[in-house]
Amino acid sequence: MARKSAINWTAVETDFRAGRQSNRQLSEKYGVSESAIRKRASAEKWVRTKAGKVRTSTQSAHHPVRTTAPPPEKPRSNPAEPADHLLTERMASLTSRLLGELEDTTAHHGEIAQAIETETADDNNERRRNAMMKAISTKDRAETLRTLKQIQQMEQGKAGKKGVKEERKEAAEKAASGRFARMPSPKLVVSNGK
């Protein structure tokens, strides 16, 4: 790191306020720690003027991302209409949007991975790249698909389906009712000589 006297704090402040670079990028550029930049920004009340993304040069995939707005809420014609119906519609909409995102991620996995590699090529630490790659990993996509299936089952009214324990208990009771049924306790018959 550079000594305090060699740091051009006006240039750091100018770049900080412009909002085009992260604190990490500023620290590498000017040779000062990130914590020093944060402390100075807090003490002198620096505010980033641009509320946009830090990195605006990242190119998106070749195909546009599906941005389907949720359908506008329909006013209830009948105030007595159950809220469950509206919830079902919202779940169907959410399922559709999540499935679209999953399809896009799967269809353009190679392009997204290449864009991540390009974006994180200059990073000293691989933590950011690993986090981004994990977000598009097969495991996360499978988890998303599992969640979608659960939503769909809830939507179709299969949420009341019995769990594994209940199914096993019923199977055990069924098996115990036939040939392997418990024998009844013996009845004692008392004969008083009649």
C-alpha positions, 0 to 999 in steps of 0.5 A, a space after each residue: 500500500 502507498 503511504 498516506 502522503 502519496 495518496 491522491 484523495 481528490 482523485 479517489 473521491 472523484 472516482 468514488 462519487 462517479 460510481 463506475 468502480 467498486 471500492 476494491 477496484 479503487 483500492 487497487 488503482 490508488 494503492 490504498 486499502 478498501 477500509 481506508 476508502 470506506 472510512 474516508 467516504 463515511 467521514 467526509 460523507 461521500 455519496 455515489 452520484 450514479 445509482 447504476 451498476 458498478 460494472 456497466 461494461 458487462 455484455 449480456 448473453 446474445 439473446 435477451 433475457 426473458 422479462 415477463 411482467 406479472 399479469 395485472 391483478 384482476 379486481 374481484 367481481 365477487 368480494 366473496 371469491 375465495 383468496 385461494 383462487 387468487 393465490 393459485 393464479 399467482 403461484 401459476 404465474 410465479 411457476 411460469 416465470 421461474 421455469 422461463 428463467 431456468 430454461 434460459 439459464 440451461 439453454 445459454 449455460 455456455 454463453 453465461 459461463 463464458 461471460 462470467 469468465 470474461 468478467 472475472 478474469 482480472 479478479 485476484 480472488 476467485 471467490 466472486 467467479 465461484 459464486 457466479 458459477 455456482 448460481 448457474 450450476 447444475 445443482 442449483 438448477 436442479 434445486 430450482 426445478 424441484 421447487 417448481 415441481 413442489 409449487 406445481 403440486 401445491 397448485 394442483 391440490 396435491 399438497 395434502 399428499 401423505 408423507 413417507 412416514 404416513 405411507 410406511 405406517 399404512 403399509 405396515 398396518 395393511 401387512 399386519 391386517 392379513 395373514 400376519 395379523 396379531 392373534 386375539 388374546 384367549 378368552 377364558 370360559 368359566 363353567 359353573 357346572 351348568 
